[in-house]
Amino acid sequence: MHYVKVKSILSAKNGMNLYRGCLHGCIYCDSRSNCYNMQHRFEDVEIKENAIELLEKALKSKRKKCMIGMGSMTDPYIPLETDVKNTRKALELIYKYGFGATLITKSANVLRDLDILKEINKKTKCIIQMTLTTFDDKLCKIIEPNVSTTKERFEVLKVLNQNNIPTVVWFTPILPFINDTKENITGILDYCIKAKVYGIICFGMGVTLREGNREYFYEKLDKFFPAVKEKYIKTYGINYILGSRNNKCLMNIFYKTCKQHNIICDNNKIFEYLNSFESKEIIEKQQLDLF
């Protein structure tokens, strides 16, 4: 790991990454792509040492409250967070200044901050987004080697639901020739049903590959899935979007299951929900005014 000072922390859409790089080792990770111009080894995680100071300054200066997002590029709960605690500090600031929060993770360590997540959710809205790709935990430990297993993430989703914290699942990527099966899709959907998730984001069954992450992905295919790389090259060439041959069948299962169990599966509706700030005080006042 190494430390750097940055000039700003919040993006124009109020998202942030407190770290840059990752140790999760997911074989498909798009954040490895060359287009992001990372100037250091991906596993040599960059810690933004002045991130919390910049965040407080940004929150103080905002005229309107909004949702603050974390984790679009790097999981907020990578192992370094246990000691550095930047995610925890950021959540405390978000609560202090009355903003909403949402973050994307694959780690059960999010429950370390359950207390502050609950406090944010009392004032406004706190949504935890969890990525689920592989129902089989043995396969999970191959394609996502250093994160919580899918079963562990499912248990986290249940705990969050029990504490009235809404959850959204990212159902992506689904790797062609590896986990694009009916058994995998129905297994993950069953977890989502039991955990009572608000919604599931899915862009179709498949994966995206760009220069940088493609090479790493193929290296891991050679190691763990002999001959599968050749199938990818023959089927997709150097395409960016690699759609599953089973996409139509699996998406039909996905939409049918979500509809049956009242799980939101309209991506636009979910993103609107993730981005809309709601003050519990204002909502309660509006409800009282009606009477």
ABEGO torsion letter per residue (X at the ends): XBBBBBABABBAAGBBBABBEBAAGBAABAAABAAAGBABBAABBBBBAAAAAAAAAAAAABABBBBBBBGAABBAABAAAAAAGAAAAAAAAAAAAGBBBBBBBABAAAAAAAAAAAAAAAABBBBBBBBBABABAAAAAAABAABBBAAAAAAAAAAAAAAGBBBBBBBOBBBBGAABBAAAAAAAAAAAAAAGBABBBBAEBEBBBBBGAAAAAAAAAAAABBGAAAAAAAAAEABABBBBAAAAAAAAAAAAAAAAAGBBABAAAAAAAAABBBBAAAAAAAAAAAX
